[in-house]
Amino acid sequence: MARRFIFLFCAAALAFALASCSSSSDGPSSVSGDPTVDSTSPADGATDVGLVKRVEIEFTEAMDPTTVDETTLTVAERSIDGFVEYDEATDTATFTPDTLYAPNSWFDVTVSGRIKDLDGDSLGQDETSSFQTGAFDCAHLTDHAEPNNSIAEATPIEIGRTYRSLTGCETDTDLFEFTIDDTLKVFPLAEFKRANEWCYVHMKRYTGEDYGFMGGNVEAGDFVGGIYTLMPGTYYVEVADDGGGFEEWILYDLTVTTGDPCNDDAYEDNDFFDEASPITPGLHEDLRGCRVDSDYYSFHVDAGQTITMTVDAHTGGTTTRQYRIFGPSENQLTYYWDTGNPVTLDVVAAQSGTHYVCVRYWSDDVIYDMNVTVTD
């Protein structure tokens, strides 16, 4: 429904009146003072609408959020369930379907007259509109977060909010961006409503490198996510297939929550090669590891020297761990991935330059000692 404006015209025939006068509102209003629907998306009569298209209803003024819910904003063909949210910043109510609309079908949107503004004034009568969906194909499976196929296009999300009815089709990759101001434990979690293939949930930094990932052969009803302790900064969650493109389309909800961090050590942030903490070869005691956190350390080695790395996890020592030694080109020279403790690795350096060792655990609050020696 269009905005309603009031115009007052004063006759010039009376001698005591002004020759003319008029006034108009600078914003939406109505004769009765009741709120109205300002706009609807999809527009009434729209065709070729996407199969997960959100319905957005903008009001002419701030509404009482307690009156905007799944009973007062509905979408119906046979029976369509969904989730209703109200954004007080934009005076907009949103209906997100919890599954796909049927393709090539008409749907009726009803905004109940029971919805009220902050003064208690109601819409007074139901507002209705209709739209028709398009064909069942990837073009019509595009969700409201698109385009977000890269870090540069990542969709900003809020911590603690659930983003519903997100989709993936063919080679689609979804990236989401969030920022934390304190060191926190971060829990990205995807709930798959429809899937039958390999899917992953990656945690990434701004360069696109993975902090870690979870996933596998995912089916409907599966939850996939991870637990990471991260320092203040901006991070990215990626939902993707195994690299070859989705064999079939997927439908999922995504939530990122936070909690108290794992206790880490003063060498952080040393999660990647370019952040590796320089060390002097020797014994380094009471280092700390967090779940899936990679700790990189760097030191100089001459060609022909032997690098020996011994790690003893004396707290949290039963967890799976990964120890690795890398050469100057960040090439892996040797590794260990199992539950043994303590563990010793050794390798002869083929060239001179900066070498790296990496320690990684699959549980929180691990305390370990690491002894790195370089011998001729």
C-alpha positions as CSV (number, residue, x, y, z in Angstrom):
1,M,0.0,0.0,0.0
2,A,1.4,3.4,-0.9
3,R,2.1,6.1,1.7
4,R,-0.8,8.4,2.5
5,F,-0.1,12.1,2.6
6,I,-2.5,14.9,3.8
7,F,-2.9,18.2,2.0
8,L,-4.9,21.1,3.4
9,F,-6.1,23.8,1.0
10,C,-7.5,27.1,2.4
11,A,-9.9,29.2,0.3
12,A,-8.8,32.7,-0.5
13,A,-12.4,34.0,-0.6
14,L,-12.5,35.0,3.1
15,A,-10.9,38.3,3.7
16,F,-9.4,37.3,7.0
17,A,-7.8,34.2,5.6
18,L,-4.4,33.9,4.0
19,A,-4.5,34.0,0.2
20,S,-3.5,30.4,0.2
21,C,-1.9,27.9,2.5
22,S,-1.0,24.3,2.4
23,S,0.9,21.7,4.5
24,S,2.1,18.2,3.8
25,S,3.8,15.6,6.0
26,D,7.5,14.9,5.5
27,G,6.9,11.2,6.3
28,P,4.2,8.7,6.3
29,S,1.0,9.4,8.3
30,S,-2.7,8.7,8.1
31,V,-6.0,10.4,8.9
32,S,-6.7,8.1,11.8
33,G,-3.1,7.9,13.1
34,D,-3.2,4.1,12.5
35,P,-0.1,2.5,11.0
36,T,-0.1,1.1,7.5
37,V,2.0,-1.3,5.3
38,D,4.4,0.8,3.3
39,S,5.8,-1.8,1.0
40,T,5.9,-5.6,0.4
41,S,8.6,-7.7,-1.2
42,P,8.0,-9.6,-3.4
43,A,5.6,-7.1,-4.8
44,D,1.9,-8.0,-5.2
45,G,1.6,-10.0,-8.4
46,A,5.4,-10.7,-8.8
47,T,6.3,-13.8,-10.8
48,D,9.4,-15.9,-11.2
49,V,10.2,-15.6,-7.5
50,G,13.0,-17.6,-5.9
51,L,12.1,-20.8,-4.0
52,V,13.6,-19.5,-0.7
53,K,12.8,-15.9,-1.2
54,R,12.2,-14.0,2.1
55,V,9.0,-11.9,2.4
56,E,9.7,-8.4,3.7
57,I,7.0,-6.1,5.0
58,E,7.9,-2.5,5.7
59,F,5.6,-0.5,7.9
60,T,5.1,3.3,7.9
61,E,6.2,3.5,11.6
62,A,7.7,1.6,14.4
63,M,5.6,-1.5,15.4
64,D,5.3,-3.4,18.6
65,P,7.6,-6.4,18.0
66,T,5.5,-8.6,20.3
67,T,2.6,-8.4,17.8
68,V,4.7,-9.5,14.8
69,D,5.0,-13.2,14.8
70,E,4.2,-16.4,12.9
71,T,0.5,-15.9,13.5
72,T,0.3,-12.3,12.2
73,L,2.6,-12.6,9.2
74,T,1.8,-15.8,7.1
75,V,2.5,-17.2,3.7
76,A,0.1,-19.8,2.4
77,E,-0.4,-22.0,-0.6
78,R,-1.3,-25.3,1.0
79,S,0.7,-24.9,4.2
80,I,4.0,-23.0,4.5
81,D,5.8,-22.7,7.8
82,G,8.5,-20.2,8.4
83,F,10.3,-17.9,10.9
84,V,9.2,-14.3,11.5
85,E,11.6,-11.6,12.7
86,Y,11.0,-7.8,13.2
87,D,13.8,-5.3,12.6
88,E,13.3,-2.2,14.8
89,A,15.9,-0.3,12.9
90,T,14.0,-0.5,9.6
91,D,10.4,-1.1,10.8
92,T,10.5,-4.3,8.7
93,A,9.0,-7.7,9.4
94,T,10.6,-10.7,7.6
95,F,9.2,-14.1,6.9
96,T,11.8,-16.8,6.0
97,P,10.4,-20.1,4.8
98,D,11.7,-23.2,6.7
99,T,11.8,-25.2,3.4
100,L,11.4,-24.5,-0.3
101,Y,8.3,-23.0,-1.8
102,A,6.8,-25.3,-4.4
103,P,8.0,-24.3,-7.9
104,N,5.7,-22.6,-10.4
105,S,3.1,-22.0,-7.7
106,W,1.1,-19.0,-6.3
107,F,1.5,-18.0,-2.6
108,D,-0.7,-15.6,-0.6
109,V,0.9,-13.2,2.0
110,T,-1.3,-12.0,4.8
111,V,-0.3,-9.3,7.2
112,S,-2.8,-9.4,10.1
113,G,-4.7,-6.3,11.1
114,R,-3.9,-7.3,14.7
115,I,-0.4,-6.0,14.4
116,K,0.0,-2.8,16.4
117,D,2.4,0.1,16.6
118,L,4.1,1.3,19.8
119,D,1.1,3.4,20.7
120,G,-1.2,0.4,20.6
121,D,-2.9,1.4,17.3
122,S,-3.5,-1.6,15.0
123,L,-3.4,-1.9,11.2
124,G,-7.2,-2.5,11.5
125,Q,-7.6,-4.8,8.6
126,D,-5.6,-7.6,7.0
127,E,-3.3,-6.6,4.1
128,T,-2.8,-9.3,1.4
129,S,-0.6,-9.8,-1.6
130,S,0.4,-12.7,-3.8
131,F,3.5,-13.9,-5.7
132,Q,4.3,-16.8,-8.0
133,T,7.5,-18.9,-7.8
134,G,9.7,-19.8,-10.7
135,A,11.2,-23.1,-11.9
136,F,13.1,-25.7,-9.8
137,D,16.7,-24.9,-10.7
138,C,19.9,-23.4,-9.2
139,A,18.9,-19.9,-10.3
140,H,15.8,-20.0,-8.2
141,L,17.6,-21.7,-5.2
142,T,19.7,-18.6,-4.6
143,D,19.3,-17.5,-0.9
144,H,19.1,-14.0,0.6
145,A,22.8,-14.0,1.6
146,E,24.0,-14.1,-2.0
147,P,26.3,-13.1,-3.5
148,N,28.8,-14.4,-0.9
149,N,31.1,-16.8,-2.9
150,S,34.3,-15.2,-1.7
151,I,35.9,-13.5,1.3
152,A,35.6,-10.2,-0.5
153,E,31.8,-10.8,-0.8
154,A,31.3,-12.4,2.6
155,T,27.9,-11.7,4.2
156,P,28.2,-10.0,7.6
157,I,26.4,-11.9,10.4
158,E,25.7,-11.3,14.0
159,I,27.0,-13.5,16.8
160,G,24.1,-15.5,18.3
161,R,21.6,-15.0,15.5
162,T,20.4,-17.9,13.4
163,Y,20.4,-17.4,9.6
164,R,17.8,-19.7,8.1
165,S,17.1,-21.4,4.8
166,L,20.5,-20.9,3.3
167,T,21.2,-22.9,0.2
168,G,24.0,-24.4,-1.9
169,C,23.7,-25.6,-5.5
170,E,26.3,-26.8,-8.1
171,T,29.6,-24.9,-7.4
172,D,28.1,-22.5,-4.9
173,T,30.3,-21.6,-1.9
174,D,29.0,-19.5,1.0
175,L,31.2,-17.2,3.1
176,F,30.0,-15.3,6.2
177,E,31.9,-12.7,8.1
178,F,31.9,-11.8,11.8
179,T,34.0,-9.8,14.3
180,I,34.9,-10.4,17.9
181,D,36.4,-7.7,20.2
182,D,37.8,-10.1,22.9
183,T,39.5,-13.5,22.9
184,L,36.7,-15.9,22.8
185,K,35.8,-19.5,22.1
186,V,33.8,-19.5,18.8
187,F,31.2,-22.1,17.8
188,P,30.1,-22.1,14.1
189,L,27.3,-24.6,13.6
190,A,25.4,-25.5,10.4
191,E,22.2,-27.5,10.8
192,F,21.5,-29.2,7.5
193,K,17.8,-29.5,6.6
194,R,18.5,-31.1,3.3
195,A,21.8,-32.7,2.2
196,N,23.1,-36.0,0.9
197,E,26.7,-35.5,0.1
198,W,30.1,-34.3,1.3
199,C,29.8,-30.8,3.0
200,Y,32.2,-28.9,5.1
201,V,32.1,-26.0,7.6
202,H,35.5,-24.2,7.5
203,M,36.7,-21.4,9.8
204,K,39.0,-19.1,7.9
205,R,41.1,-16.0,8.4
206,Y,41.2,-12.9,6.1
207,T,43.8,-14.6,3.8
208,G,41.5,-17.5,3.1
209,E,43.5,-20.1,5.1
210,D,41.7,-22.5,7.3
211,Y,41.9,-22.5,11.1
212,G,40.2,-25.9,10.8
213,F,37.1,-27.6,9.3
214,M,34.5,-30.1,10.2
215,G,32.3,-32.1,7.8
216,G,32.0,-35.3,5.8
217,N,29.1,-37.2,4.2
218,V,26.3,-35.0,5.5
219,E,22.6,-36.0,5.6
220,A,19.4,-34.1,6.5
221,G,19.3,-33.6,10.3
222,D,23.1,-33.5,10.7
223,F,24.8,-30.7,12.6
224,V,28.3,-29.8,11.5
225,G,30.5,-27.3,13.3
226,G,33.7,-26.7,15.2
227,I,35.2,-25.1,18.4
228,Y,37.9,-22.5,18.1
229,T,39.6,-20.1,20.5
230,L,40.2,-16.9,18.6
231,M,41.8,-13.6,19.4
232,P,40.0,-10.2,18.6
233,G,39.6,-9.7,14.9
234,T,37.4,-10.5,11.9
235,Y,36.9,-14.1,10.8
236,Y,35.0,-16.1,8.2
237,V,32.9,-19.2,8.1
238,E,32.7,-21.1,4.8
239,V,30.0,-23.7,4.0
240,A,31.1,-25.6,0.9
241,D,31.2,-29.0,-0.8
242,D,34.4,-31.1,-1.1
243,G,35.7,-29.1,-4.1
244,G,33.9,-30.7,-7.0
245,G,30.6,-29.0,-6.7
246,F,27.4,-30.1,-5.0
247,E,25.9,-33.1,-6.6
248,E,22.5,-32.1,-5.3
249,W,21.3,-28.9,-3.6
250,I,21.6,-28.4,0.1
251,L,19.5,-26.4,2.6
252,Y,20.9,-25.3,6.0
253,D,20.7,-22.9,9.0
254,L,23.8,-21.3,10.3
255,T,24.6,-19.9,13.8
256,V,27.8,-18.6,15.3
257,T,28.0,-18.4,19.1
258,T,30.8,-17.6,21.5
259,G,31.9,-18.6,25.0
260,D,34.7,-18.3,27.5
261,P,38.1,-18.9,25.8
262,C,40.5,-21.7,26.3
263,N,43.6,-20.6,28.3
264,D,46.4,-20.0,25.8
265,D,50.0,-18.9,26.1
266,A,52.0,-15.8,25.4
267,Y,53.2,-17.1,22.0
268,E,49.8,-16.5,20.5
269,D,48.8,-15.5,17.9
270,N,51.0,-18.1,16.1
271,D,48.4,-20.1,14.1
272,F,50.1,-19.9,10.6
273,F,53.5,-19.8,9.1
274,D,53.6,-16.0,8.8
275,E,52.7,-15.8,12.5
276,A,55.3,-18.3,13.7
277,S,56.9,-17.4,17.0
278,P,60.7,-17.3,16.8
279,I,62.4,-19.6,19.3
280,T,65.9,-20.6,20.3
281,P,66.4,-24.4,20.1
282,G,66.1,-26.0,23.5
283,L,63.5,-26.9,26.1
284,H,60.3,-24.8,26.2
285,E,58.1,-25.7,29.2
286,D,54.4,-25.2,30.1
287,L,53.2,-24.3,26.6
288,R,49.5,-24.4,26.1
289,G,47.3,-25.8,23.3
290,C,43.6,-25.3,22.5
291,R,41.2,-27.3,20.5
292,V,42.2,-27.4,16.8
293,D,44.7,-24.5,17.4
294,S,47.9,-24.7,15.5
295,D,51.0,-23.4,17.3
296,Y,53.9,-22.6,14.9
297,Y,57.5,-21.9,16.0
298,S,60.4,-20.9,13.8
299,F,64.2,-21.2,14.1
300,H,67.3,-21.3,11.8
301,V,68.9,-24.6,10.6
302,D,71.9,-25.2,8.3
303,A,71.8,-27.8,5.6
304,G,72.9,-31.2,6.9
305,Q,71.9,-30.5,10.5
306,T,69.5,-32.8,12.3
307,I,66.3,-31.4,13.8
308,T,64.9,-33.3,16.7
309,M,61.5,-32.4,18.2
310,T,60.2,-34.0,21.4
311,V,56.8,-33.1,22.8
312,D,55.4,-34.2,26.1
313,A,51.8,-33.3,26.9
314,H,51.6,-33.6,30.6
315,T,48.0,-32.2,30.9
316,G,45.4,-33.4,28.4
317,G,47.9,-36.1,27.3
318,T,45.2,-38.5,26.1
319,T,44.0,-36.3,23.3
320,T,44.7,-36.8,19.6
321,R,47.6,-34.6,18.6
322,Q,49.5,-33.6,15.4
323,Y,53.2,-32.7,15.4
324,R,55.0,-31.6,12.2
325,I,58.4,-30.3,11.0
326,F,58.6,-28.0,7.9
327,G,61.4,-26.8,5.7
328,P,62.1,-23.2,4.5
329,S,59.6,-23.5,1.7
330,E,56.9,-24.5,4.2
331,N,57.2,-28.0,2.9
332,Q,56.4,-30.8,5.4
333,L,59.5,-32.9,6.2
334,T,58.0,-35.3,8.7
335,Y,54.9,-35.6,10.9
336,Y,53.1,-37.5,13.7
337,W,49.3,-37.8,14.0
338,D,48.0,-40.1,16.8
339,T,47.6,-40.3,20.6
340,G,51.1,-41.3,21.8
341,N,52.9,-39.4,24.5
342,P,55.7,-38.3,24.6
343,V,56.5,-38.2,20.9
344,T,59.9,-37.6,19.2
345,L,60.4,-36.7,15.5
346,D,63.7,-36.1,13.8
347,V,64.8,-35.2,10.2
348,V,67.9,-34.0,8.4
349,A,67.6,-30.5,6.9
350,A,68.2,-30.6,3.1
351,Q,68.8,-26.8,2.9
352,S,69.7,-23.9,5.1
353,G,67.1,-21.4,6.2
354,T,64.2,-20.9,8.5
355,H,62.5,-24.2,9.6
356,Y,59.2,-24.6,11.5
357,V,57.7,-27.0,13.9
358,C,53.9,-27.1,14.5
359,V,52.0,-28.5,17.5
360,R,48.2,-29.1,17.3
361,Y,45.7,-30.7,19.7
362,W,42.0,-31.7,19.4
363,S,41.0,-30.7,22.9
364,D,41.3,-27.6,25.1
365,D,43.7,-26.7,28.0
366,V,46.6,-28.9,27.0
367,I,49.8,-28.1,28.8
368,Y,52.9,-29.4,27.0
369,D,56.7,-29.2,27.0
370,M,58.5,-29.0,23.7
371,N,62.2,-29.7,23.3
372,V,63.7,-28.7,19.9
373,T,67.4,-29.5,19.2
374,V,69.6,-28.8,16.2
375,T,72.7,-31.0,15.9
376,D,75.5,-31.4,13.4
